[in-house]
């Protein structure tokens, strides 16, 4: 039996309050940066030995890797952004 890819997506993340939107975006950006580094370590963006794109591929591969990371975060990511967001949100409410 075939199932759609949508069946494997995580539940939609609840929308943050308007005053916490910047904190949520920063959490997502941090997860995307982390994922981009992981993808680079896994070999994404590395120039191929045969039929490669030459200098242009080398120069722009980091943009492709970052876009992959952003798309992963947009589709649910690893959950790192939500964990960071919740931890930072709690820290904001703690009196210093």
OpenMM code with the backbone's topology and positions (N, CA, C; nanometers):
from openmm import Vec3, app, unit

residues = "UNK UNK UNK UNK UNK UNK UNK UNK UNK UNK UNK UNK UNK UNK UNK UNK UNK UNK UNK UNK UNK UNK UNK UNK UNK UNK UNK UNK UNK UNK UNK UNK UNK UNK UNK UNK UNK UNK UNK UNK UNK UNK UNK UNK UNK UNK UNK UNK UNK UNK UNK UNK UNK UNK UNK UNK UNK UNK UNK UNK UNK UNK UNK UNK UNK UNK UNK UNK UNK UNK UNK UNK UNK UNK UNK UNK UNK UNK UNK UNK UNK UNK UNK UNK UNK UNK UNK UNK UNK UNK UNK UNK UNK UNK UNK UNK".split()
positions = [
    Vec3(0.0836, -0.1182, 0.0000),
    Vec3(0.0000, 0.0000, 0.0000),
    Vec3(0.0879, 0.1242, 0.0000),
    Vec3(0.0608, 0.2161, -0.0898),
    Vec3(0.1376, 0.3389, -0.0991),
    Vec3(0.0747, 0.4466, -0.0122),
    Vec3(0.1589, 0.5232, 0.0529),
    Vec3(0.1100, 0.6358, 0.1330),
    Vec3(0.1771, 0.7620, 0.0851),
    Vec3(0.1139, 0.8728, 0.1076),
    Vec3(0.1719, 0.9996, 0.0644),
    Vec3(0.2794, 1.0442, 0.1622),
    Vec3(0.3665, 1.1322, 0.1130),
    Vec3(0.4730, 1.1857, 0.1981),
    Vec3(0.4151, 1.2694, 0.3108),
    Vec3(0.2967, 1.3265, 0.2899),
    Vec3(0.2344, 1.4096, 0.3932),
    Vec3(0.2014, 1.3280, 0.5181),
    Vec3(0.1845, 1.1978, 0.5034),
    Vec3(0.1530, 1.1136, 0.6182),
    Vec3(0.2691, 1.1069, 0.7167),
    Vec3(0.3898, 1.1345, 0.6711),
    Vec3(0.5070, 1.1258, 0.7565),
    Vec3(0.5486, 1.2592, 0.8156),
    Vec3(0.4802, 1.3666, 0.7807),
    Vec3(0.5145, 1.4981, 0.8346),
    Vec3(0.4716, 1.5087, 0.9791),
    Vec3(0.5498, 1.5810, 1.0606),
    Vec3(0.5103, 1.6010, 1.1997),
    Vec3(0.3896, 1.6930, 1.2085),
    Vec3(0.3249, 1.6922, 1.3230),
    Vec3(0.2114, 1.7811, 1.3445),
    Vec3(0.2560, 1.9249, 1.3296),
    Vec3(0.1671, 2.0110, 1.2796),
    Vec3(0.2055, 2.1513, 1.2654),
    Vec3(0.2408, 2.2135, 1.3994),
    Vec3(0.3406, 2.2984, 1.3983),
    Vec3(0.3874, 2.3640, 1.5193),
    Vec3(0.2936, 2.4801, 1.5506),
    Vec3(0.2619, 2.4962, 1.6791),
    Vec3(0.1737, 2.6055, 1.7177),
    Vec3(0.2403, 2.7390, 1.6902),
    Vec3(0.1623, 2.8343, 1.6487),
    Vec3(0.2123, 2.9679, 1.6153),
    Vec3(0.2466, 3.0419, 1.7436),
    Vec3(0.3659, 3.1027, 1.7489),
    Vec3(0.4038, 3.1772, 1.8704),
    Vec3(0.3240, 3.3065, 1.8808),
    Vec3(0.3190, 3.3597, 2.0004),
    Vec3(0.2529, 3.4880, 2.0241),
    Vec3(0.3270, 3.5965, 1.9453),
    Vec3(0.2563, 3.7019, 1.9049),
    Vec3(0.3210, 3.8071, 1.8239),
    Vec3(0.4465, 3.8668, 1.8883),
    Vec3(0.4470, 3.8825, 2.0200),
    Vec3(0.5647, 3.9414, 2.0847),
    Vec3(0.6819, 3.8430, 2.0947),
    Vec3(0.6596, 3.7161, 2.0602),
    Vec3(0.7664, 3.6159, 2.0650),
    Vec3(0.8079, 3.5693, 1.9258),
    Vec3(0.7581, 3.6361, 1.8225),
    Vec3(0.7876, 3.5955, 1.6850),
    Vec3(0.9369, 3.6046, 1.6526),
    Vec3(1.0039, 3.7098, 1.6989),
    Vec3(1.1476, 3.7243, 1.6720),
    Vec3(1.2278, 3.6133, 1.7394),
    Vec3(1.1886, 3.5767, 1.8599),
    Vec3(1.2553, 3.4685, 1.9318),
    Vec3(1.2366, 3.3362, 1.8575),
    Vec3(1.1176, 3.3140, 1.8059),
    Vec3(1.0889, 3.1915, 1.7305),
    Vec3(1.1713, 3.1871, 1.6017),
    Vec3(1.1787, 3.2982, 1.5312),
    Vec3(1.2578, 3.3036, 1.4073),
    Vec3(1.4057, 3.2820, 1.4357),
    Vec3(1.4554, 3.3366, 1.5456),
    Vec3(1.5960, 3.3165, 1.5817),
    Vec3(1.6228, 3.1694, 1.6135),
    Vec3(1.5286, 3.1036, 1.6778),
    Vec3(1.5428, 2.9611, 1.7084),
    Vec3(1.5463, 2.8785, 1.5806),
    Vec3(1.4605, 2.9131, 1.4859),
    Vec3(1.4573, 2.8422, 1.3569),
    Vec3(1.5864, 2.8670, 1.2784),
    Vec3(1.6376, 2.9895, 1.2828),
    Vec3(1.7615, 3.0209, 1.2121),
    Vec3(1.8793, 2.9435, 1.2715),
    Vec3(1.8802, 2.9287, 1.4034),
    Vec3(1.9873, 2.8533, 1.4676),
    Vec3(1.9812, 2.7060, 1.4284),
    Vec3(1.8602, 2.6486, 1.4233),
    Vec3(1.8474, 2.5095, 1.3808),
    Vec3(1.8914, 2.4948, 1.2352),
    Vec3(1.8564, 2.5895, 1.1497),
    Vec3(1.8970, 2.5830, 1.0093),
    Vec3(2.0496, 2.5912, 0.9959),
    Vec3(2.1137, 2.6751, 1.0747),
    Vec3(2.2600, 2.6840, 1.0717),
    Vec3(2.3232, 2.5534, 1.1162),
    Vec3(2.2670, 2.4945, 1.2210),
    Vec3(2.3162, 2.3659, 1.2705),
    Vec3(2.3014, 2.2587, 1.1627),
    Vec3(2.1850, 2.2539, 1.0982),
    Vec3(2.1618, 2.1552, 0.9934),
    Vec3(2.2533, 2.1777, 0.8738),
    Vec3(2.2784, 2.3032, 0.8383),
    Vec3(2.3684, 2.3320, 0.7267),
    Vec3(2.5081, 2.2778, 0.7548),
    Vec3(2.5554, 2.2960, 0.8766),
    Vec3(2.6872, 2.2419, 0.9128),
    Vec3(2.6874, 2.0899, 0.9083),
    Vec3(2.5789, 2.0283, 0.9533),
    Vec3(2.5701, 1.8817, 0.9473),
    Vec3(2.5692, 1.8334, 0.8025),
    Vec3(2.4955, 1.9027, 0.7163),
    Vec3(2.4904, 1.8643, 0.5755),
    Vec3(2.6269, 1.8799, 0.5091),
    Vec3(2.6984, 1.9869, 0.5435),
    Vec3(2.8334, 2.0050, 0.4880),
    Vec3(2.9246, 1.8918, 0.5320),
    Vec3(2.9135, 1.8529, 0.6585),
    Vec3(2.9965, 1.7431, 0.7095),
    Vec3(2.9616, 1.6106, 0.6425),
    Vec3(2.8355, 1.5977, 0.6014),
    Vec3(2.7919, 1.4753, 0.5338),
    Vec3(2.8312, 1.4736, 0.3867),
    Vec3(2.8838, 1.5858, 0.3365),
    Vec3(2.9315, 1.5884, 0.1989),
    Vec3(2.8424, 1.6634, 0.1023),
    Vec3(2.7286, 1.7173, 0.1472),
    Vec3(2.6453, 1.7970, 0.0584),
    Vec3(2.7202, 1.9238, 0.0234),
    Vec3(2.7127, 1.9640, -0.1021),
    Vec3(2.7814, 2.0841, -0.1458),
    Vec3(2.9261, 2.0602, -0.1865),
    Vec3(2.9735, 1.9382, -0.1706),
    Vec3(3.1098, 1.9060, -0.2089),
    Vec3(3.1148, 1.8888, -0.3604),
    Vec3(3.2164, 1.9451, -0.4232),
    Vec3(3.2298, 1.9358, -0.5688),
    Vec3(3.2505, 1.7908, -0.6111),
    Vec3(3.1862, 1.7544, -0.7197),
    Vec3(3.2010, 1.6183, -0.7720),
    Vec3(3.3320, 1.6081, -0.8493),
    Vec3(3.3840, 1.4877, -0.8573),
    Vec3(3.5092, 1.4664, -0.9297),
    Vec3(3.4875, 1.4649, -1.0808),
    Vec3(3.3741, 1.4134, -1.1258),
    Vec3(3.3460, 1.4064, -1.2689),
    Vec3(3.2213, 1.4863, -1.3019),
    Vec3(3.2247, 1.5525, -1.4115),
    Vec3(3.1128, 1.6333, -1.4595),
    Vec3(3.0659, 1.7336, -1.3556),
    Vec3(3.1589, 1.7898, -1.2832),
    Vec3(3.1264, 1.8888, -1.1814),
    Vec3(3.0975, 2.0240, -1.2442),
    Vec3(3.0527, 2.1180, -1.1636),
    Vec3(3.0169, 2.2498, -1.2119),
    Vec3(3.1319, 2.3478, -1.2105),
    Vec3(3.2502, 2.3036, -1.1747),
    Vec3(3.3671, 2.3903, -1.1761),
    Vec3(3.3656, 2.4932, -1.0651),
    Vec3(3.4236, 2.6081, -1.0947),
    Vec3(3.4387, 2.7152, -0.9959),
    Vec3(3.3042, 2.7667, -0.9484),
    Vec3(3.2074, 2.7776, -1.0385),
    Vec3(3.0742, 2.8258, -1.0007),
    Vec3(3.0078, 2.7363, -0.8980),
    Vec3(3.0238, 2.6070, -0.9149),
    Vec3(2.9660, 2.5136, -0.8190),
    Vec3(3.0318, 2.5301, -0.6826),
    Vec3(3.1607, 2.5468, -0.6812),
    Vec3(3.2319, 2.5662, -0.5549),
    Vec3(3.1856, 2.6925, -0.4839),
    Vec3(3.1636, 2.7986, -0.5605),
    Vec3(3.1276, 2.9271, -0.5012),
    Vec3(2.9847, 2.9302, -0.4482),
    Vec3(2.8951, 2.8577, -0.5115),
    Vec3(2.7544, 2.8674, -0.4748),
    Vec3(2.7005, 2.7464, -0.3990),
    Vec3(2.7840, 2.6486, -0.3721),
    Vec3(2.7363, 2.5289, -0.3035),
    Vec3(2.6877, 2.5578, -0.1618),
    Vec3(2.7470, 2.6568, -0.0964),
    Vec3(2.7038, 2.6890, 0.0398),
    Vec3(2.5605, 2.7417, 0.0410),
    Vec3(2.5205, 2.8133, -0.0654),
    Vec3(2.3828, 2.8616, -0.0748),
    Vec3(2.2849, 2.7454, -0.0882),
    Vec3(2.3224, 2.6450, -0.1673),
    Vec3(2.2372, 2.5281, -0.1855),
    Vec3(2.2232, 2.4506, -0.0546),
    Vec3(2.3339, 2.4334, 0.0153),
    Vec3(2.3302, 2.3618, 0.1434),
    Vec3(2.2422, 2.4370, 0.2427),
    Vec3(2.2543, 2.5691, 0.2472),
    Vec3(2.1718, 2.6488, 0.3399),
    Vec3(2.0234, 2.6390, 0.3027),
    Vec3(1.9943, 2.6358, 0.1738),
    Vec3(1.8549, 2.6230, 0.1297),
    Vec3(1.7990, 2.4865, 0.1681),
    Vec3(1.8787, 2.3817, 0.1544),
    Vec3(1.8362, 2.2492, 0.2009),
    Vec3(1.8036, 2.2540, 0.3507),
    Vec3(1.8909, 2.3151, 0.4268),
    Vec3(1.8703, 2.3242, 0.5718),
    Vec3(1.7433, 2.4029, 0.6042),
    Vec3(1.7202, 2.5136, 0.5337),
    Vec3(1.5982, 2.5921, 0.5563),
    Vec3(1.4735, 2.5114, 0.5243),
    Vec3(1.4771, 2.4343, 0.4166),
    Vec3(1.3608, 2.3529, 0.3789),
    Vec3(1.3365, 2.2421, 0.4818),
    Vec3(1.4422, 2.1862, 0.5375),
    Vec3(1.4265, 2.0837, 0.6412),
    Vec3(1.3584, 2.1444, 0.7635),
    Vec3(1.4018, 2.2636, 0.8038),
    Vec3(1.3410, 2.3317, 0.9184),
    Vec3(1.1948, 2.3644, 0.8889),
    Vec3(1.1666, 2.4111, 0.7660),
    Vec3(1.0289, 2.4439, 0.7284),
    Vec3(0.9366, 2.3231, 0.7323),
    Vec3(0.9913, 2.2049, 0.7079),
    Vec3(0.9077, 2.0848, 0.7076),
    Vec3(0.9038, 2.0142, 0.8427),
    Vec3(0.9542, 2.0779, 0.9456),
    Vec3(0.9459, 2.0198, 1.0791),
    Vec3(1.0794, 2.0053, 1.1481),
    Vec3(1.1847, 1.9951, 1.0704),
    Vec3(1.3191, 1.9899, 1.1261),
    Vec3(1.3428, 1.8759, 1.2222),
    Vec3(1.4365, 1.8968, 1.3097),
    Vec3(1.4737, 1.7975, 1.4102),
    Vec3(1.4039, 1.8204, 1.5432),
    Vec3(1.3358, 1.9326, 1.5550),
    Vec3(1.2739, 1.9691, 1.6814),
    Vec3(1.3637, 2.0564, 1.7671),
    Vec3(1.4816, 2.0842, 1.7173),
    Vec3(1.5764, 2.1663, 1.7916),
    Vec3(1.5247, 2.3087, 1.8083),
    Vec3(1.4651, 2.3642, 1.7031),
    Vec3(1.4145, 2.5018, 1.7099),
    Vec3(1.3064, 2.5149, 1.8167),
    Vec3(1.2169, 2.4191, 1.8226),
    Vec3(1.1101, 2.4264, 1.9225),
    Vec3(1.1648, 2.4111, 2.0644),
    Vec3(1.2620, 2.3240, 2.0822),
    Vec3(1.3238, 2.3087, 2.2142),
    Vec3(1.3932, 2.4372, 2.2569),
    Vec3(1.4680, 2.4965, 2.1641),
    Vec3(1.5352, 2.6235, 2.1940),
    Vec3(1.4339, 2.7333, 2.2242),
    Vec3(1.3290, 2.7395, 2.1433),
    Vec3(1.2269, 2.8418, 2.1618),
    Vec3(1.1621, 2.8302, 2.2991),
    Vec3(1.1250, 2.7094, 2.3384),
    Vec3(1.0613, 2.6892, 2.4689),
    Vec3(1.1564, 2.7252, 2.5828),
    Vec3(1.2832, 2.6863, 2.5707),
    Vec3(1.3807, 2.7172, 2.6759),
    Vec3(1.4042, 2.8674, 2.6861),
    Vec3(1.4169, 2.9344, 2.5721),
    Vec3(1.4398, 3.0791, 2.5737),
    Vec3(1.3161, 3.1543, 2.6198),
    Vec3(1.1995, 3.1032, 2.5849),
    Vec3(1.0745, 3.1649, 2.6273),
    Vec3(1.0615, 3.1598, 2.7789),
    Vec3(1.0957, 3.0461, 2.8377),
    Vec3(1.0927, 3.0332, 2.9840),
    Vec3(1.1937, 3.1269, 3.0495),
    Vec3(1.3103, 3.1389, 2.9864),
    Vec3(1.4139, 3.2264, 3.0420),
    Vec3(1.3725, 3.3728, 3.0383),
    Vec3(1.2945, 3.4121, 2.9382),
    Vec3(1.2463, 3.5490, 2.9288),
    Vec3(1.1543, 3.5843, 3.0462),
    Vec3(1.0815, 3.4868, 3.0937),
    Vec3(0.9832, 3.5108, 3.2006),
    Vec3(1.0423, 3.5012, 3.3406),
    Vec3(1.1701, 3.4640, 3.3509),
    Vec3(1.2359, 3.4502, 3.4808),
    Vec3(1.2876, 3.5880, 3.5247),
    Vec3(1.2466, 3.6349, 3.6424),
    Vec3(1.3000, 3.7637, 3.6906),
    Vec3(1.4494, 3.7500, 3.7239),
    Vec3(1.5239, 3.8523, 3.6886),
    Vec3(1.6696, 3.8500, 3.7133),
    Vec3(1.7028, 3.9213, 3.8387),
] * unit.nanometer
topology = app.Topology()
chain = topology.addChain("A")
for resn in residues:
    res = topology.addResidue(resn, chain)
    for name in ("N", "CA", "C"):
        topology.addAtom(name, app.Element.getBySymbol(name[0]), res)
